[in-house]
Amino acid sequence: MTDDDDLRSRLRRTDPAARMTPAAPEHIAQLLEKTMTTATVRPRFDTRLLTMAAAALVLIAAVGGFLITRGTGAPDEPSGPGRPVAAPTVTDLAAPPGANAKCVEPSAAKLKEYADFAFAGTVTGINRGAVTLAVTHVYLGRPVDEVRVAQEGYSSETLLGSGRFEQGLTYLVAASEGGILVCGYSGEASAPGLRELYDEAF
Amino acid sequence: MEPDERRRLFEHVAPAVIDAVGRYLARRTDAATADDVLQETLLVCWRRLDEMPAVVLPWAYGIARLCLANAERSRRRQHRLFARILRLDPPTSAAATDGQNDAELAEAMARLRAEDAELLRLWAWEDLAPAEIAAVLGISGNAASIRLHRAKQKLRDEIRKLRHPGGHEELTEGRRP
């Protein structure tokens, strides 16, 4: 089918991306970090590792009124079995000051809907970008003794309270698929209304 | 799938997906939209990793296609206006075309139905076989083969018409569905 080959070649010569350079490794790494959340279970210490990076994605997706799960496509999007679901628009995460502006009033119902793991814990250590919390109570999910939070590239401004994990303080933390739910769903246990929110949700 | 396993799998496939989907988007939209949609596409791929088939790219293109459609929906009206004004332009690609400026081909492509032009782009630019095109568009392999074949014919017809304006009717004409 040389006729086809000719047509294909001719079309290829007009490919706008023909001269595009391959994605740089650091760009790939950055995209991966932004995308992935890690939930590394270490049976020996019964630890969970959570990250904040994608948590904001989850949150912004959530406050946008969507969750990117099976069968929750945009209204006019077909979403039968096996069809990819369209993602909501996720805005730039690298703008902590604006992050709070995207948060809506947290509700117990939403917390229950989004979270797959929620606990109360006290920070026992912070080093090299990892925060370790000793779990005092698990509201939802598999019982664990310790949770580690990777601080790489997260904006802490959206944690209730001082906005960051501090040694010795107690926190209430909810997570979805390994990402912490911020935006009023996680923070210092003493933050007004947070404990009530957890009690109501779980 | 264990979280570690998921992570490893995603790290394994992501570079190829980022590269291919990045190109796919650069061919169809502006750089800023391409960046946003690439991030969204990855997020959806990550969340739906359990459904990822053995042949990854068509699946990823399919997700990117829907994410892009979402992103463009809000700009569609503006988009249509552009399409009317710039009918000679290839689909809103901001990437500079250093390749040959094939005005005849661009015009012929512009005269095709959007679906047909997209089939041809998937075939020539993304270099996909009919079965893979089917996976991107969510249609049967058979339908993809038939539509691709027809799209090629239509493109050839349009090129011919551009060369012989008001010329004699071609045999392939009069078979429009």
Interface residues (C-beta under 8 A of the other chain):
Chain A: D4 L7 R8 R10 L11 R12 R13 T14 D15 P16 A17 A18 R19 M20 P22 A23 H27 I28 L31 L32 K34 T35 M36 T38 A39 T40 V41 A54 L57 I68 T69 R70 G73 A74 E77 P78 G82 R83 P84 V85 A86 A87 P88 T89 V90 E177 G178
Chain B: P3 D4 R7 F10 E11 A14 P15 I18 D19 G22 R23 Y24 A26 R27 D36 L38 Q39 E40 T41 L42 L43 V44 W46 R47 R48 E51 W59 G62 I63 R65 L66 C67 A69 N70 A71 P90 S93 A95 A96 T97 D98 G99 Q100 D102 L105 A106 L120 R121 W123 A124 W125 G138 K152 L155 R156
